[in-house]
Amino acid sequence: MDELFYTTATDSEIKAEKQRARELRKERWWKEKLARGICEYCGEKFPPEELTMDHIVPLVRMGKTVKSNIACACKECNNKKKYLLPMEWEEYLNGKKYSDL
């Protein structure tokens, strides 16, 4: 795997963003996304309880907990994506890199 270079968030920044995520999960906006039951990465339909909140730009990569950075993802896609940025995730899906994820 190619070495990734990126700035990481501090533990306190991550903790604050996780608290914002807990608050966002209570909002109607998030509940409606869950009710649709669609993983935004694979496009498959799931029961709401099988979907997770994913930060498109991960918290450890300085992502923020804002609606524009939140995706509804199945657990499998969320686990595979891990800390990848959108362009890295695309490369992974296209089989160009990260074959050992």
N, C-alpha and C positions, 0 to 999 in steps of 0.2 A: 504494500500500500504506500502510495506517495505520502511524504510527510506533510501534514497540514500546519500552516502557520496562521495564527489568529490571536486576537486579543481576547482574554477571558474576563468574565465578570468576577467581582469579589464575592465572597460568601454572603456578605451583608446585602449586596445588590440582588443576588439570586433570591435570598430570603424575602426581600421586599417585593420582588416580582411574583414570587409564589403566593404571597398574601393577596396581591392584586388579582391573581388568577382565581383564588378561592372566592373572592368577591364577585368576579365576573361570572363564575359558574352559577350564581344565584339570579342573574339577570334573565329577563324574558328572552332577550336576543339569543343567549346561549341555549336555553331550553328549547327554543324553536329550531335551532340548528340540530340539536340532538334528536328532536322529534322527526325531522326529515329522514334520519337514519342512514345518511350517505357518507361514506369515507371520502374525503376530498382528495385523497391520493390515489386510491385504487378504483373508486367509483362504485364499489359494491355496497349493497344495502345490508344494514345490521340493526338489531334491536338497540334502542338508545343506551341501555346499560352496558353494551359491548363497545361503545365509542369513548374515545378519550379526547382531552383538549391537548392539542399540539401547538407549540410555538414554532411558526414557520422559520423564523430566525431564532434558533435556540437561545435560552437564557444564558448559557455559558459562553455564547458567542455574541453577547451584548444585546440580544433581542429583548424587546419590551412586551409587557402584557397589555396590549391594546387590540381592539377588535380587528384591525387590519393585519395583525401578526398572529392571529389565532385560526387554526384549522381544526375541523372535526375529523378525527382519524380513527381507524380501527386499531386495535392493540398491536396487530402484526405490523402494519405500516409504521406506526409510531415507534415500535421497538427497532425496526430496521433503519429508520431515518436517523435515530439517535441525535447527534449533534451536527448533522450535515446542514449546510446552507441550501437554499433552493437549487442553485446551479449544480452543487455537488450531488444532490438527490437526483436531479435529472440525469447526470452522468452515470450514477449508480443504476438507475432504471434502464438506461440505454446500454448497460454492460461495459462502459468504457473504463471505469475505475472502481476501486473499492470492492473487488470481487471477494474479499475475505470477510466482509461484514456479516 
